[in-house]
Amino acid sequence: MDNELTARELAALMKKAAGVTVVADELELRLDAGFDEFGLDSLGLLGIVGELENNHAMVLPPDAERCRTPREFLDLVNSNVVAGA
């Protein structure tokens, strides 16, 4: 992954890695809502972390699966992308 992760890409990852369907436009509008409001639990977020690490050659901090909101997760992932660039 060469570019920052977007809310739209996160919505696609939520579907692919956790089986949670989220409308990307809604996710973009509600970045500060808890993942639980979208039906994503900690195991689902762990699946997203695994997907990013395994298929996008990223190494995320060990606490990445503890993020509570999409904004928090995107900020963490994208700060990692910038740091690794």
N, C-alpha and C positions, 0 to 999 in steps of 0.2 A: 504494500500500500504506500504509494508515493504522496498522496494528498490527504488532507484532513478528512476524517469521517464526518459525513453529514447526517442530519436527522433522517433524511430519506433512506440513506444507506443503513442506518440503525434500524429503521422500521423493517427493511428487507431482512436484516440479520435476525430480528426478533421472530420473524416468520420462519426463516430457514433453520435457525439453531434452537429455537425454543417452541416453535409451533404456535406462536401468538401473533394473530393478525391485527395490525394496527394501521389505520389510515395515515399515510405519511404526512398529509397536511395537518391532521389533528395533532400528531406528535410534534410537529414544528411549532404549533400554537401553544402546546402545553409542555414545554421542556422542563418546567419546574414542578410538574405533577409527579407524584411517586410512581415508580415502576408498577407497584401493586395496583394502581388505578387503571393500568393498561392490561392487567392480568399476568404480569411477569413477576415470577418469584426469584429467589436467590439461585435456585438451580438453573432456571432459564438464563439468568444473567451469566452464570458460570459457563453455560453452553455458548453464549455469545463471545465471552472471553476466549474460550477454547477455539472457536471458529477463527477469531482474529489472529490468535497466536499460531495456529496450525496452518491456516490457508493463506495468511497474509504476512507471514514471517515477522510478526510483531512479538515483542516481549513486554507484557504489561506488568505493572506492580502487583505484588501478591494480594493487595486489598482491592483490586479492580472490581471484583464481584460484590463488594460491599457498597458500591455506589447506590444511592437511593433514588436519584432522578436521572432522566435522560441528559439534562444539561451537565450534571456532575460527571456522568460517564463520558460524554463527548469531550468535556474539558480535559479529563484525565487522559483519554486516548489521544486527543490531538496535541496535548502538551508533550506526550511521549513521542509522537510523530515528529514534532518540531525538534525535540531534543536529539532524536536519532538521525536527523537530516544532516 
